[in-house]
């Protein structure tokens, strides 16, 4: 079975040392996507960085106010 270019791109993305997720939130009902992505990738063993200007911590991890930080 041949690997598609999309699969290659996904694998390259997931091979990154760290992945930042912008949009994590304490309010899970209004912002579920960022939280879901963060949790799924973290549970799979990725080194995750949470980004939100409104929090200092998310799920016990440091939360960065922006990507530059």
N, C-alpha and C positions, 0 to 999 in steps of 0.2 A: 504494500500500500504506500502510495506516494504522499509525502508531507506537503500540504498546501502552503502558500505564502502567508495566509492568515495564521495558520498553526505555528509557522516559524516565528512570526512577529509576536504572538502570544508567549511562546516559549522564551524568546529573547527578553520580553518585558518581565516575565516572572523570574528570570535568571538574575535580575538586578540585585545588588547587595541590599539596598533599602528601597522601599516604596513609600511615598507620601500620599496620604488620602486627604484631600481638601473637602471639607464639608461635614466632618463628624459633628455630632450634636448630642446634648443631653435629652433633647426633645425627640424621641424616637418616632413619634407619630407624624411629625412634620418633615423630618429629614432621615428617612429610613435607609436610603441608598448608600450614603457615605458610611454610615455605621455598619451596614451589612457587608460592604466591600472590605472595610477595615477588619472586621471580625473574621470573615472567611479567610482572608489572606494571612492574618496573624495565626489563626488556628492551623493553617497549613505549614507554618514554620517560617514565614517571611518575616524579615526585620521591618516593622512598620513604624511610620511617623504620622501622627495625627496632626492635622492643621485646622485650626479654628481660632479666630481672633477673640472669641468670647469665653475661652476656657484655658486654664493652666494645666489641667490634667484631664485625661480621658481614659476610662477603664484602668486606672492605676498607672498609665503611661504619661510621660510629659507630652503636652500639647503645644505646638508652635503657633504663633500668631499669624505667620505668613510663610511662603515658600523660601524667602530669602533668609529667614532665621534658621 
